[in-house]
Amino acid sequence: MASSSRRVIFLNRFFYPDYAATSDLLSNLAFELARRGLQIKVITSHLGYDNTANALPSHETTNGVEVFRVWTSRQGRHRLHGRILDYVSFYITAAWQLWYVARAGDVVVAKTDPPLLSVISAAIAWLCGARLVNWQQDIFPEVAEALGIGGAAGRLGFALLRRPRNWSLRRADLTVVVNDPMSSTLNRLGVAQEKIRTIPNWADGKAIVPIDASKNALRTDWGLDNHFVVGYAGNLGREHEIHTVLSTMRALDQSPIDAAAHEGAAPVKFLFIGGGALRPSLEEQAREWQLGNVQFRDYQPREQLATTLGVADVHLVILNPALEGLCMPSKLYAIAAAGRPAIFIGDPEGEVAQILRDVGCGFAVAPSNVLELKQRILELARSPDLRRIMGARARATFEQRWDREIAVANWQRILEELIGSEARH
């Protein structure tokens, strides 16, 4: 039975039924913690990640979680000034809602969508005598600086934002990061190691299971039988690098016989499922080059995720090398759950590359190395046994390290430790 003294309040701009990555993770965690007896509240927006038109209920209880959806502007993600307005409006209304809901002894968990949510959360938690946990999916404004967003004016603005951000990080009772390089980054920013916990993101190993390609009806529906499918599922955002993939697609499209057929492999087809800021550019370039080896699909229903991921024979994971230690591509865990190998395009010495080498479930390719990416794709296309071995290793490691049950247990442990400690005033 949930106790009124065991309250955890999460803040994030998106929540169920939205399908954004941060929403999916939070929804998974909130619902499972509620099932285990904690009283969970979520403060979120009334918008959807890719749909700002259909407002969701302002207050409801779903799967045992009380959800407060606050008003925000609806400018959308595609223009910087509109995104900033959406962020600011959410800061104001979420802060008011948190002030109304929170009380002494609560644990407030602030995610990083929108950026700097920790600042308003730290202030309200301090005023209410609540404890604060920052759940860092990325480290802002360092991510924006690494991507060159805003130019000189942006750099000045980010410098001004860094002081309140650092205050909110140091004031928090705990900061949860998703990999060890992010922990090292926070150490350099002055956050004590004893106030940092690493809990990797996860996937649901019961919902996502390996499906043999020959038994996947979606491959047939999409006309992908007798192809070797290179997949990318999810958001293609500014943190990703698409030129290497585009050039490789072009190289394989221009020489399909050399690419695969005469060596006993099926022809290569690229499949992009999802959306994001860079997807229109990718589609436009594919049309301009008249590429015949690529297919684009919208986001698929959440309940079909195992089937959707199972369409591909290998999945791409992409991260700008400048963002190492600032974020982590969480799609790796769903790929592993689906029992598929991965090819990482990013820093060959980075976190994802190291995981793929240690586990033996994929390859890492440096950005712009089109020749190596082409060779790695063809290596997997020619060797069903290698794909099977890598996929089995990925799934086994997933079950040991990245399943949802493991992450939820870790979260429950640290939250109950904070709930059981004396409230701060």
C-alpha positions, -999 to 999 in steps of 0.1 A, spaced: 0 0 0 14 34 -10 20 57 19 14 95 16 49 100 31 65 81 2 60 107 -25 82 112 -55 75 140 -80 90 138 -114 93 167 -138 98 164 -175 82 181 -205 68 149 -220 51 119 -205 29 89 -215 13 85 -239 39 105 -257 66 85 -275 97 108 -270 127 90 -256 126 109 -223 89 103 -220 92 66 -226 119 62 -200 101 83 -174 68 65 -181 84 31 -177 100 41 -144 70 60 -129 45 32 -136 67 5 -122 76 25 -91 39 31 -85 32 -6 -89 59 -13 -62 42 10 -37 57 45 -40 33 74 -45 43 89 -78 33 123 -92 45 136 -126 45 173 -137 46 175 -174 32 195 -204 0 191 -222 18 186 -255 32 158 -276 67 156 -289 58 157 -326 22 169 -321 14 202 -305 -22 203 -316 -38 177 -295 -37 187 -259 -38 160 -232 -59 161 -200 -46 186 -174 -50 162 -145 -55 125 -144 -43 93 -128 -30 66 -151 -15 33 -141 -13 45 -105 6 77 -113 -10 111 -107 -2 133 -137 -4 172 -138 -1 186 -173 6 223 -173 1 248 -200 29 257 -224 31 277 -256 29 257 -288 56 271 -310 71 237 -317 107 224 -320 117 236 -355 126 272 -348 150 283 -320 129 312 -308 98 290 -307 116 263 -287 129 289 -262 94 303 -257 80 267 -251 108 261 -226 103 294 -207 65 289 -205 70 254 -192 95 266 -166 70 291 -152 39 268 -151 59 238 -139 74 258 -111 40 270 -100 26 235 -101 56 221 -82 52 248 -55 15 238 -52 22 200 -50 55 196 -32 59 195 5 86 187 31 100 152 28 91 147 -9 117 137 -34 117 158 -65 133 143 -96 141 167 -124 150 154 -158 167 175 -185 138 183 -209 137 212 -211 174 220 -203 181 237 -169 149 222 -153 172 215 -123 174 253 -116 137 258 -109 134 224 -93 163 232 -69 147 265 -59 113 251 -52 126 220 -35 147 243 -12 117 264 -3 95 234 3 120 214 23 120 186 -3 149 166 -15 162 170 -51 175 145 -76 187 156 -109 183 130 -136 208 140 -163 201 127 -198 226 152 -211 247 181 -197 235 216 -208 248 241 -219 279 221 -228 259 201 -254 247 233 -271 282 248 -270 296 216 -286 271 219 -314 278 256 -320 242 266 -313 237 304 -312 272 315 -323 289 342 -302 256 353 -287 249 318 -276 283 314 -260 277 345 -239 242 334 -229 255 299 -220 282 315 -198 255 334 -179 235 302 -175 263 281 -162 264 297 -127 227 289 -118 231 255 -134 262 247 -113 244 258 -82 214 235 -89 238 206 -95 258 211 -63 227 218 -42 210 185 -53 210 156 -28 219 133 -57 225 135 -94 219 105 -116 238 102 -148 234 76 -176 271 66 -180 305 70 -163 319 96 -187 291 120 -177 300 113 -140 335 124 -148 322 156 -165 302 165 -134 332 159 -112 350 185 -133 321 209 -128 325 206 -90 299 180 -81 312 156 -54 315 120 -65 295 108 -35 265 128 -48 266 111 -82 251 77 -92 253 61 -126 222 43 -137 222 34 -174 191 39 -195 172 7 -204 147 -11 -225 119 -35 -215 132 -70 -222 97 -85 -219 82 -62 -246 113 -62 -268 124 -97 -277 145 -110 -306 124 -119 -337 138 -139 -365 138 -118 -397 123 -146 -417 93 -146 -394 88 -108 -393 57 -100 -413 66 -63 -413 96 -70 -435 72 -85 -461 47 -56 -457 75 -31 -463 89 -50 -493 122 -58 -475 123 -96 -479 155 -107 -497 173 -76 -485 200 -69 -459 184 -41 -439 205 -14 -422 181 3 -397 180 35 -378 150 39 -354 142 71 -334 151 107 -335 176 122 -359 186 153 -341 214 179 -341 236 157 -320 238 132 -349 260 132 -380 242 121 -412 268 128 -439 287 96 -434 255 76 -437 244 95 -468 278 90 -485 277 53 -477 242 50 -490 253 66 -522 284 44 -526 263 13 -521 235 25 -544 260 33 -572 277 -1 -571 251 -26 -559 267 -55 -576 301 -48 -561 284 -41 -528 268 -74 -522 251 -94 -549 281 -112 -565 295 -122 -532 264 -141 -521 248 -114 -499 214 -98 -503 213 -62 -516 216 -36 -489 186 -14 -480 186 14 -455 156 19 -433 149 51 -413 120 50 -388 111 81 -368 116 118 -371 138 146 -359 154 178 -370 178 162 -395 154 137 -411 140 163 -437 176 170 -448 183 133 -451 152 127 -472 159 157 -494 194 146 -502 183 110 -509 158 123 -534 183 147 -550 207 118 -554 179 95 -565 189 68 -541 169 36 -546 183 18 -515 166 37 -488 131 37 -472 116 61 -447 88 53 -422 71 74 -395 72 64 -358 55 31 -353 32 22 -324 49 15 -291 33 -20 -288 50 -30 -321 85 -20 -311 99 -56 -311 86 -61 -346 98 -27 -358 133 -32 -344 134 -67 -357 130 -56 -393 166 -45 -395 195 -69 -396 219 -43 -381 211 -10 -365 230 23 -367 239 43 -335 252 78 -342 267 104 -319 288 135 -326 323 129 -310 321 164 -295 293 151 -272 312 123 -256 308 127 -218 278 149 -223 251 124 -233 246 87 -243 225 72 -271 199 51 -253 188 34 -284 217 10 -279 197 -8 -252 166 -15 -273 188 -27 -301 205 -52 -277 171 -63 -264 160 -70 -300 191 -92 -304 206 -72 -332 242 -61 -337 250 -23 -340 273 -1 -359 283 30 -341 293 61 -360 311 84 -336 343 85 -315 360 51 -319 373 55 -283 340 66 -268 316 49 -245 295 32 -271 325 20 -291 340 5 -260 308 -13 -251 306 -28 -286 342 -40 -285 339 -54 -249 307 -73 -256 315 -82 -292 281 -71 -305 291 -46 -332 316 -22 -348 326 14 -343 334 37 -373 348 72 -371 327 99 -388 336 105 -425 351 70 -428 327 60 -456 349 31 -467 350 14 -433 313 19 -428 306 3 -462 330 -26 -454 314 -32 -420 279 -33 -435 291 -57 -462 309 -79 -437 276 -84 -418 256 -88 -450 278 -116 -461 279 -135 -427 246 -146 -412 266 -165 -386 284 -133 -374 251 -115 -372 236 -143 -351 266 -145 -327 267 -107 -322 229 -105 -317 230 -133 -291 259 -115 -273 239 -83 -273 208 -99 -259 228 -117 -232 245 -85 -221 212 -67 -221 197 -92 -197 226 -88 -174 230 -50 -174 203 -31 -193 169 -46 -186 142 -24 -172 139 -45 -140 176 -38 -131 173 0 -136 140 2 -117 155 -17 -88 184 8 -87 161 37 -88 139 23 -61 169 18 -39 182 54 -41 147 69 -38 138 49 -7 171 59 8 162 96 3 126 91 15 138 75 46 163 102 55 155 133 74 138 160 54 157 192 47 144 226 57 
